[in-house]
Amino acid sequence: MTTARRMAGSIAVAAALMAGSTFLATAPAAAKGTAAATPAQVRTANWDGNIYLFYSASSNSSWSKYSGWVNDFAGHTFAAGGEGHGLRVKNNVNRAWNNDQSFVARIYYNENQNASGAAPYDDFWPGEARALNSGVQNNNASMSWYFPGS
């Protein structure tokens, strides 16, 4: 079922609007399976099968999450409140966090998952949270998922 969900396409989740910026500070630490202190509580994340794309490196960065393939980020905007809220996702992603425990997320420079020739891309392994590589940071157009070893 997970593979079918991946192939169905991207889902921009309305819950991102309600999650607030507190999650942003804990996301990368929680992805590594460690608890991170937040105001008034300690949180650990559960795998939710999404990749979180962030507008900036700021802890107040807006983000959007995706569980399926995206052929073109044109028309997608950062959903969560914070720096970059409402701006388009295409060519504006600074960092990402893969919160899927099984699949690798690949961010492409070109639309339609095109990595032909010298077109750059960046892979995010399960649990990985970091800035995009220089080839696709703020130059992202599409994304896909794949199972390692396939």
TIVO-2410 file (N, C-alpha, C; in nm, 3 decimals):
# residues 150
REC num residu      c1      c2      c3 atome chaine
REC   1      M   0.082  -0.119   0.000     N      A
REC   1      M   0.000   0.000   0.000    CA      A
REC   1      M   0.086   0.125   0.000     C      A
REC   2      T   0.201   0.121   0.066     N      A
REC   2      T   0.287   0.237   0.069    CA      A
REC   2      T   0.334   0.273  -0.071     C      A
REC   3      T   0.373   0.173  -0.152     N      A
REC   3      T   0.417   0.200  -0.287    CA      A
REC   3      T   0.305   0.260  -0.369     C      A
REC   4      A   0.184   0.210  -0.355     N      A
REC   4      A   0.071   0.266  -0.429    CA      A
REC   4      A   0.046   0.410  -0.388     C      A
REC   5      R   0.063   0.439  -0.260     N      A
REC   5      R   0.043   0.576  -0.211    CA      A
REC   5      R   0.148   0.668  -0.270     C      A
REC   6      R   0.271   0.619  -0.282     N      A
REC   6      R   0.379   0.699  -0.339    CA      A
REC   6      R   0.347   0.737  -0.483     C      A
REC   7      M   0.295   0.640  -0.558     N      A
REC   7      M   0.270   0.661  -0.699    CA      A
REC   7      M   0.145   0.745  -0.725     C      A
REC   8      A   0.062   0.760  -0.628     N      A
REC   8      A  -0.064   0.832  -0.649    CA      A
REC   8      A  -0.042   0.981  -0.672     C      A
REC   9      G   0.071   1.034  -0.635     N      A
REC   9      G   0.097   1.176  -0.654    CA      A
REC   9      G   0.116   1.244  -0.521     C      A
REC  10      S   0.143   1.371  -0.526     N      A
REC  10      S   0.172   1.444  -0.402    CA      A
REC  10      S   0.044   1.484  -0.330     C      A
REC  11      I   0.058   1.499  -0.199     N      A
REC  11      I  -0.053   1.543  -0.116    CA      A
REC  11      I  -0.002   1.660  -0.033     C      A
REC  12      A  -0.056   1.779  -0.056     N      A
REC  12      A  -0.022   1.892   0.030    CA      A
REC  12      A  -0.124   1.890   0.143     C      A
REC  13      V  -0.080   1.861   0.262     N      A
REC  13      V  -0.170   1.834   0.373    CA      A
REC  13      V  -0.208   1.961   0.447     C      A
REC  14      A  -0.337   1.981   0.467     N      A
REC  14      A  -0.386   2.099   0.538    CA      A
REC  14      A  -0.341   2.100   0.684     C      A
REC  15      A  -0.310   1.984   0.737     N      A
REC  15      A  -0.264   1.978   0.877    CA      A
REC  15      A  -0.136   2.056   0.897     C      A
REC  16      A  -0.060   2.077   0.790     N      A
REC  16      A   0.063   2.154   0.801    CA      A
REC  16      A   0.035   2.296   0.850     C      A
REC  17      L  -0.080   2.348   0.814     N      A
REC  17      L  -0.115   2.482   0.858    CA      A
REC  17      L  -0.136   2.490   1.008     C      A
REC  18      M  -0.178   2.378   1.069     N      A
REC  18      M  -0.208   2.378   1.211    CA      A
REC  18      M  -0.090   2.334   1.297     C      A
REC  19      A   0.012   2.274   1.237     N      A
REC  19      A   0.121   2.217   1.315    CA      A
REC  19      A   0.204   2.323   1.388     C      A
REC  20      G   0.215   2.441   1.330     N      A
REC  20      G   0.286   2.549   1.397    CA      A
REC  20      G   0.436   2.536   1.384     C      A
REC  21      S   0.505   2.637   1.426     N      A
REC  21      S   0.650   2.640   1.409    CA      A
REC  21      S   0.724   2.562   1.518     C      A
REC  22      T   0.659   2.520   1.626     N      A
REC  22      T   0.726   2.442   1.730    CA      A
REC  22      T   0.781   2.313   1.672     C      A
REC  23      F   0.707   2.252   1.579     N      A
REC  23      F   0.750   2.128   1.517    CA      A
REC  23      F   0.882   2.147   1.444     C      A
REC  24      L   0.901   2.263   1.381     N      A
REC  24      L   1.019   2.286   1.300    CA      A
REC  24      L   1.147   2.271   1.381     C      A
REC  25      A   1.146   2.317   1.504     N      A
REC  25      A   1.265   2.309   1.586    CA      A
REC  25      A   1.297   2.165   1.626     C      A
REC  26      T   1.198   2.079   1.629     N      A
REC  26      T   1.221   1.942   1.673    CA      A
REC  26      T   1.236   1.844   1.558     C      A
REC  27      A   1.197   1.880   1.437     N      A
REC  27      A   1.193   1.786   1.328    CA      A
REC  27      A   1.326   1.715   1.302     C      A
REC  28      P   1.436   1.786   1.278     N      A
REC  28      P   1.559   1.714   1.248    CA      A
REC  28      P   1.608   1.624   1.362     C      A
REC  29      A   1.601   1.668   1.486     N      A
REC  29      A   1.645   1.585   1.598    CA      A
REC  29      A   1.555   1.464   1.613     C      A
REC  30      A   1.426   1.484   1.596     N      A
REC  30      A   1.332   1.372   1.611    CA      A
REC  30      A   1.352   1.270   1.500     C      A
REC  31      A   1.394   1.317   1.381     N      A
REC  31      A   1.415   1.223   1.270    CA      A
REC  31      A   1.527   1.125   1.302     C      A
REC  32      K   1.621   1.165   1.379     N      A
REC  32      K   1.733   1.078   1.415    CA      A
REC  32      K   1.696   0.986   1.531     C      A
REC  33      G   1.572   0.997   1.581     N      A
REC  33      G   1.526   0.910   1.687    CA      A
REC  33      G   1.559   0.961   1.825     C      A
REC  34      T   1.599   1.087   1.837     N      A
REC  34      T   1.630   1.144   1.967    CA      A
REC  34      T   1.522   1.242   2.008     C      A
REC  35      A   1.508   1.262   2.134     N      A
REC  35      A   1.410   1.359   2.183    CA      A
REC  35      A   1.472   1.498   2.177     C      A
REC  36      A   1.392   1.596   2.142     N      A
REC  36      A   1.438   1.735   2.138    CA      A
REC  36      A   1.348   1.818   2.228     C      A
REC  37      A   1.407   1.906   2.305     N      A
REC  37      A   1.329   1.988   2.397    CA      A
REC  37      A   1.252   2.094   2.320     C      A
REC  38      T   1.126   2.109   2.353     N      A
REC  38      T   1.042   2.215   2.298    CA      A
REC  38      T   0.985   2.288   2.418     C      A
REC  39      P   0.933   2.405   2.397     N      A
REC  39      P   0.875   2.475   2.511    CA      A
REC  39      P   0.771   2.389   2.582     C      A
REC  40      A   0.791   2.365   2.708     N      A
REC  40      A   0.698   2.297   2.798    CA      A
REC  40      A   0.683   2.147   2.775     C      A
REC  41      Q   0.759   2.088   2.684     N      A
REC  41      Q   0.745   1.943   2.666    CA      A
REC  41      Q   0.862   1.886   2.589     C      A
REC  42      V   0.871   1.755   2.586     N      A
REC  42      V   0.971   1.685   2.506    CA      A
REC  42      V   0.895   1.600   2.406     C      A
REC  43      R   0.938   1.606   2.279     N      A
REC  43      R   0.869   1.533   2.173    CA      A
REC  43      R   0.963   1.436   2.104     C      A
REC  44      T   0.907   1.327   2.054     N      A
REC  44      T   0.976   1.241   1.959    CA      A
REC  44      T   0.880   1.221   1.843     C      A
REC  45      A   0.932   1.211   1.724     N      A
REC  45      A   0.847   1.200   1.606    CA      A
REC  45      A   0.819   1.054   1.574     C      A
REC  46      N   0.704   1.028   1.520     N      A
REC  46      N   0.670   0.899   1.463    CA      A
REC  46      N   0.692   0.910   1.314     C      A
REC  47      W   0.730   0.800   1.251     N      A
REC  47      W   0.742   0.801   1.105    CA      A
REC  47      W   0.606   0.831   1.046     C      A
REC  48      D   0.597   0.929   0.957     N      A
REC  48      D   0.468   0.961   0.895    CA      A
REC  48      D   0.469   0.944   0.744     C      A
REC  49      G   0.582   0.901   0.686     N      A
REC  49      G   0.586   0.873   0.543    CA      A
REC  49      G   0.596   0.996   0.455     C      A
REC  50      N   0.635   1.109   0.509     N      A
REC  50      N   0.644   1.233   0.432    CA      A
REC  50      N   0.787   1.284   0.425     C      A
REC  51      I   0.810   1.367   0.325     N      A
REC  51      I   0.931   1.448   0.324    CA      A
REC  51      I   0.886   1.591   0.349     C      A
REC  52      Y   0.957   1.659   0.436     N      A
REC  52      Y   0.928   1.798   0.471    CA      A
REC  52      Y   1.028   1.886   0.398     C      A
REC  53      L   0.978   1.979   0.319     N      A
REC  53      L   1.062   2.072   0.245    CA      A
REC  53      L   1.051   2.209   0.311     C      A
REC  54      F   1.164   2.268   0.347     N      A
REC  54      F   1.168   2.392   0.423    CA      A
REC  54      F   1.215   2.507   0.335     C      A
REC  55      Y   1.156   2.623   0.357     N      A
REC  55      Y   1.191   2.743   0.281    CA      A
REC  55      Y   1.331   2.792   0.314     C      A
REC  56      S   1.371   2.788   0.439     N      A
REC  56      S   1.501   2.841   0.478    CA      A
REC  56      S   1.563   2.755   0.588     C      A
REC  57      A   1.683   2.795   0.631     N      A
REC  57      A   1.750   2.727   0.740    CA      A
REC  57      A   1.703   2.777   0.876     C      A
REC  58      S   1.621   2.879   0.877     N      A
REC  58      S   1.570   2.939   1.000    CA      A
REC  58      S   1.481   2.841   1.076     C      A
REC  59      S   1.483   2.849   1.208     N      A
REC  59      S   1.392   2.765   1.288    CA      A
REC  59      S   1.248   2.812   1.272     C      A
REC  60      N   1.227   2.929   1.215     N      A
REC  60      N   1.093   2.982   1.190    CA      A
REC  60      N   1.055   2.966   1.043     C      A
REC  61      S   1.117   2.872   0.974     N      A
REC  61      S   1.093   2.851   0.832    CA      A
REC  61      S   0.958   2.784   0.807     C      A
REC  62      S   0.891   2.829   0.704     N      A
REC  62      S   0.769   2.761   0.658    CA      A
REC  62      S   0.809   2.632   0.588     C      A
REC  63      W   0.717   2.537   0.580     N      A
REC  63      W   0.744   2.410   0.516    CA      A
REC  63      W   0.617   2.353   0.456     C      A
REC  64      S   0.635   2.257   0.368     N      A
REC  64      S   0.526   2.177   0.313    CA      A
REC  64      S   0.573   2.033   0.314     C      A
REC  65      K   0.479   1.940   0.323     N      A
REC  65      K   0.517   1.799   0.326    CA      A
REC  65      K   0.450   1.724   0.212     C      A
REC  66      Y   0.519   1.619   0.167     N      A
REC  66      Y   0.474   1.540   0.053    CA      A
REC  66      Y   0.494   1.391   0.080     C      A
REC  67      S   0.398   1.312   0.038     N      A
REC  67      S   0.409   1.167   0.051    CA      A
REC  67      S   0.414   1.098  -0.084     C      A
REC  68      G   0.391   1.171  -0.189     N      A
REC  68      G   0.391   1.112  -0.323    CA      A
REC  68      G   0.483   1.186  -0.417     C      A
REC  69      W   0.490   1.139  -0.539     N      A
REC  69      W   0.573   1.201  -0.642    CA      A
REC  69      W   0.516   1.338  -0.678     C      A
REC  70      V   0.604   1.430  -0.716     N      A
REC  70      V   0.564   1.562  -0.764    CA      A
REC  70      V   0.637   1.585  -0.896     C      A
REC  71      N   0.561   1.598  -1.005     N      A
REC  71      N   0.621   1.619  -1.137    CA      A
REC  71      N   0.672   1.761  -1.156     C      A
REC  72      D   0.608   1.856  -1.089     N      A
REC  72      D   0.649   1.996  -1.100    CA      A
REC  72      D   0.597   2.070  -0.978     C      A
REC  73      F   0.687   2.135  -0.907     N      A
REC  73      F   0.648   2.209  -0.787    CA      A
REC  73      F   0.578   2.341  -0.820     C      A
REC  74      A   0.569   2.378  -0.948     N      A
REC  74      A   0.497   2.500  -0.986    CA      A
REC  74      A   0.354   2.489  -0.934     C      A
REC  75      G   0.305   2.592  -0.873     N      A
REC  75      G   0.170   2.591  -0.818    CA      A
REC  75      G   0.164   2.546  -0.673     C      A
REC  76      H   0.272   2.488  -0.620     N      A
REC  76      H   0.277   2.448  -0.479    CA      A
REC  76      H   0.335   2.564  -0.398     C      A
REC  77      T   0.280   2.585  -0.279     N      A
REC  77      T   0.332   2.690  -0.191    CA      A
REC  77      T   0.363   2.633  -0.053     C      A
REC  78      F   0.448   2.704   0.021     N      A
REC  78      F   0.481   2.662   0.157    CA      A
REC  78      F   0.359   2.686   0.244     C      A
REC  79      A   0.313   2.580   0.311     N      A
REC  79      A   0.185   2.582   0.382    CA      A
REC  79      A   0.195   2.623   0.527     C      A
REC  80      A   0.300   2.586   0.595     N      A
REC  80      A   0.309   2.615   0.739    CA      A
REC  80      A   0.342   2.762   0.760     C      A
REC  81      G   0.298   2.816   0.873     N      A
REC  81      G   0.328   2.955   0.906    CA      A
REC  81      G   0.478   2.973   0.924     C      A
REC  82      G   0.524   3.094   0.911     N      A
REC  82      G   0.666   3.124   0.931    CA      A
REC  82      G   0.726   3.187   0.809     C      A
REC  83      E   0.857   3.203   0.813     N      A
REC  83      E   0.930   3.266   0.704    CA      A
REC  83      E   0.908   3.188   0.574     C      A
REC  84      G   0.859   3.255   0.471     N      A
REC  84      G   0.835   3.192   0.342    CA      A
REC  84      G   0.693   3.142   0.322     C      A
REC  85      H   0.607   3.155   0.424     N      A
REC  85      H   0.468   3.108   0.414    CA      A
REC  85      H   0.401   3.169   0.291     C      A
REC  86      G   0.339   3.084   0.209     N      A
REC  86      G   0.267   3.128   0.091    CA      A
REC  86      G   0.353   3.144  -0.033     C      A
REC  87      L   0.486   3.141  -0.018     N      A
REC  87      L   0.572   3.149  -0.135    CA      A
REC  87      L   0.576   3.014  -0.205     C      A
REC  88      R   0.613   3.015  -0.331     N      A
REC  88      R   0.612   2.890  -0.407    CA      A
REC  88      R   0.727   2.799  -0.367     C      A
REC  89      V   0.701   2.669  -0.375     N      A
REC  89      V   0.800   2.568  -0.338    CA      A
REC  89      V   0.906   2.555  -0.448     C      A
REC  90      K   0.865   2.567  -0.573     N      A
REC  90      K   0.959   2.549  -0.684    CA      A
REC  90      K   1.071   2.652  -0.674     C      A
REC  91      N   1.193   2.602  -0.678     N      A
REC  91      N   1.315   2.682  -0.673    CA      A
REC  91      N   1.331   2.762  -0.545     C      A
REC  92      N   1.268   2.718  -0.435     N      A
REC  92      N   1.279   2.788  -0.307    CA      A
REC  92      N   1.304   2.695  -0.188     C      A
REC  93      V   1.342   2.571  -0.211     N      A
REC  93      V   1.366   2.479  -0.099    CA      A
REC  93      V   1.512   2.488  -0.056     C      A
REC  94      N   1.532   2.514   0.072     N      A
REC  94      N   1.666   2.525   0.129    CA      A
REC  94      N   1.711   2.394   0.191     C      A
REC  95      R   1.621   2.328   0.265     N      A
REC  95      R   1.656   2.204   0.335    CA      A
REC  95      R   1.536   2.111   0.336     C      A
REC  96      A   1.562   1.987   0.376     N      A
REC  96      A   1.455   1.887   0.378    CA      A
REC  96      A   1.479   1.788   0.491     C      A
REC  97      W   1.372   1.719   0.525     N      A
REC  97      W   1.375   1.612   0.626    CA      A
REC  97      W   1.289   1.499   0.575     C      A
REC  98      N   1.349   1.381   0.555     N      A
REC  98      N   1.275   1.263   0.510    CA      A
REC  98      N   1.227   1.186   0.633     C      A
REC  99      N   1.097   1.190   0.658     N      A
REC  99      N   1.039   1.121   0.773    CA      A
REC  99      N   0.968   0.993   0.729     C      A
REC 100      D   1.024   0.927   0.629     N      A
REC 100      D   0.975   0.795   0.587    CA      A
REC 100      D   1.081   0.694   0.627     C      A
REC 101      Q   1.038   0.587   0.690     N      A
REC 101      Q   1.135   0.490   0.742    CA      A
REC 101      Q   1.187   0.392   0.637     C      A
REC 102      S   1.130   0.388   0.517     N      A
REC 102      S   1.170   0.289   0.418    CA      A
REC 102      S   1.219   0.345   0.286     C      A
REC 103      F   1.165   0.456   0.242     N      A
REC 103      F   1.192   0.507   0.108    CA      A
REC 103      F   1.288   0.626   0.109     C      A
REC 104      V   1.366   0.636   0.002     N      A
REC 104      V   1.455   0.749  -0.021    CA      A
REC 104      V   1.378   0.851  -0.105     C      A
REC 105      A   1.384   0.977  -0.066     N      A
REC 105      A   1.323   1.085  -0.144    CA      A
REC 105      A   1.432   1.148  -0.230     C      A
REC 106      R   1.402   1.169  -0.358     N      A
REC 106      R   1.498   1.231  -0.449    CA      A
REC 106      R   1.440   1.364  -0.498     C      A
REC 107      I   1.516   1.472  -0.477     N      A
REC 107      I   1.477   1.606  -0.522    CA      A
REC 107      I   1.556   1.635  -0.649     C      A
REC 108      Y   1.485   1.679  -0.756     N      A
REC 108      Y   1.546   1.701  -0.886    CA      A
REC 108      Y   1.553   1.850  -0.921     C      A
REC 109      Y   1.654   1.884  -0.998     N      A
REC 109      Y   1.670   2.018  -1.054    CA      A
REC 109      Y   1.563   2.043  -1.161     C      A
REC 110      N   1.533   1.941  -1.241     N      A
REC 110      N   1.438   1.952  -1.352    CA      A
REC 110      N   1.299   1.902  -1.316     C      A
REC 111      E   1.201   1.940  -1.395     N      A
REC 111      E   1.065   1.888  -1.383    CA      A
REC 111      E   1.063   1.742  -1.426     C      A
REC 112      N   0.957   1.673  -1.388     N      A
REC 112      N   0.929   1.535  -1.431    CA      A
REC 112      N   1.040   1.436  -1.397     C      A
REC 113      Q   1.104   1.454  -1.281     N      A
REC 113      Q   1.206   1.363  -1.232    CA      A
REC 113      Q   1.314   1.337  -1.336     C      A
REC 114      N   1.354   1.440  -1.408     N      A
REC 114      N   1.453   1.428  -1.515    CA      A
REC 114      N   1.593   1.455  -1.459     C      A
REC 115      A   1.675   1.352  -1.459     N      A
REC 115      A   1.813   1.365  -1.413    CA      A
REC 115      A   1.909   1.328  -1.526     C      A
REC 116      S   1.865   1.348  -1.651     N      A
REC 116      S   1.951   1.311  -1.764    CA      A
REC 116      S   2.066   1.410  -1.780     C      A
REC 117      G   2.171   1.363  -1.845     N      A
REC 117      G   2.289   1.447  -1.866    CA      A
REC 117      G   2.352   1.485  -1.733     C      A
REC 118      A   2.382   1.613  -1.719     N      A
REC 118      A   2.446   1.661  -1.597    CA      A
REC 118      A   2.346   1.723  -1.499     C      A
REC 119      A   2.217   1.699  -1.520     N      A
REC 119      A   2.115   1.757  -1.432    CA      A
REC 119      A   2.130   1.704  -1.290     C      A
REC 120      P   2.145   1.793  -1.191     N      A
REC 120      P   2.167   1.748  -1.054    CA      A
REC 120      P   2.039   1.699  -0.985     C      A
REC 121      Y   2.061   1.622  -0.880     N      A
REC 121      Y   1.954   1.578  -0.790    CA      A
REC 121      Y   2.016   1.554  -0.654     C      A
REC 122      D   1.931   1.533  -0.553     N      A
REC 122      D   1.979   1.509  -0.417    CA      A
REC 122      D   1.891   1.404  -0.353     C      A
REC 123      D   1.953   1.301  -0.294     N      A
REC 123      D   1.879   1.194  -0.226    CA      A
REC 123      D   1.876   1.218  -0.076     C      A
REC 124      F   1.757   1.196  -0.017     N      A
REC 124      F   1.739   1.204   0.128    CA      A
REC 124      F   1.697   1.067   0.177     C      A
REC 125      W   1.787   1.004   0.250     N      A
REC 125      W   1.763   0.870   0.303    CA      A
REC 125      W   1.668   0.877   0.422     C      A
REC 126      P   1.606   0.765   0.457     N      A
REC 126      P   1.512   0.765   0.571    CA      A
REC 126      P   1.573   0.829   0.696     C      A
REC 127      G   1.501   0.926   0.751     N      A
REC 127      G   1.544   0.995   0.872    CA      A
REC 127      G   1.642   1.109   0.850     C      A
REC 128      E   1.690   1.126   0.731     N      A
REC 128      E   1.791   1.230   0.705    CA      A
REC 128      E   1.730   1.369   0.701     C      A
REC 129      A   1.797   1.464   0.767     N      A
REC 129      A   1.755   1.604   0.769    CA      A
REC 129      A   1.878   1.690   0.750     C      A
REC 130      R   1.878   1.775   0.645     N      A
REC 130      R   1.993   1.860   0.616    CA      A
REC 130      R   1.957   1.958   0.505     C      A
REC 131      A   2.052   2.046   0.475     N      A
REC 131      A   2.037   2.137   0.361    CA      A
REC 131      A   2.051   2.058   0.231     C      A
REC 132      L   1.982   2.102   0.127     N      A
REC 132      L   1.998   2.040  -0.005    CA      A
REC 132      L   2.138   2.069  -0.056     C      A
REC 133      N   2.189   1.982  -0.143     N      A
REC 133      N   2.321   2.008  -0.200    CA      A
REC 133      N   2.315   2.130  -0.291     C      A
REC 134      S   2.431   2.184  -0.326     N      A
REC 134      S   2.437   2.310  -0.400    CA      A
REC 134      S   2.376   2.300  -0.540     C      A
REC 135      G   2.364   2.181  -0.594     N      A
REC 135      G   2.305   2.164  -0.727    CA      A
REC 135      G   2.155   2.186  -0.732     C      A
REC 136      V   2.086   2.159  -0.621     N      A
REC 136      V   1.940   2.173  -0.621    CA      A
REC 136      V   1.887   2.269  -0.513     C      A
REC 137      Q   1.974   2.319  -0.425     N      A
REC 137      Q   1.926   2.412  -0.322    CA      A
REC 137      Q   1.876   2.539  -0.391     C      A
REC 138      N   1.749   2.570  -0.368     N      A
REC 138      N   1.681   2.683  -0.432    CA      A
REC 138      N   1.676   2.670  -0.583     C      A
REC 139      N   1.691   2.548  -0.634     N      A
REC 139      N   1.679   2.515  -0.776    CA      A
REC 139      N   1.610   2.380  -0.790     C      A
REC 140      N   1.501   2.361  -0.721     N      A
REC 140      N   1.430   2.233  -0.719    CA      A
REC 140      N   1.303   2.242  -0.802     C      A
REC 141      A   1.275   2.136  -0.878     N      A
REC 141      A   1.158   2.140  -0.964    CA      A
REC 141      A   1.065   2.020  -0.948     C      A
REC 142      S   1.116   1.904  -0.905     N      A
REC 142      S   1.030   1.786  -0.891    CA      A
REC 142      S   1.092   1.691  -0.789     C      A
REC 143      M   1.018   1.583  -0.757     N      A
REC 143      M   1.069   1.485  -0.661    CA      A
REC 143      M   1.008   1.349  -0.687     C      A
REC 144      S   1.075   1.246  -0.638     N      A
REC 144      S   1.024   1.109  -0.647    CA      A
REC 144      S   1.070   1.032  -0.524     C      A
REC 145      W   1.022   0.910  -0.514     N      A
REC 145      W   1.059   0.818  -0.406    CA      A
REC 145      W   1.113   0.691  -0.468     C      A
REC 146      Y   1.206   0.626  -0.401     N      A
REC 146      Y   1.247   0.492  -0.443    CA      A
REC 146      Y   1.289   0.412  -0.323     C      A
REC 147      F   1.278   0.282  -0.337     N      A
REC 147      F   1.319   0.190  -0.232    CA      A
REC 147      F   1.466   0.159  -0.251     C      A
REC 148      P   1.548   0.177  -0.148     N      A
REC 148      P   1.692   0.151  -0.162    CA      A
REC 148      P   1.716   0.008  -0.211     C      A
REC 149      G   1.809  -0.004  -0.303     N      A
REC 149      G   1.842  -0.134  -0.358    CA      A
REC 149      G   1.763  -0.168  -0.483     C      A
REC 150      S   1.672  -0.077  -0.523     N      A
REC 150      S   1.596  -0.106  -0.645    CA      A
REC 150      S   1.641  -0.018  -0.759     C      A
***
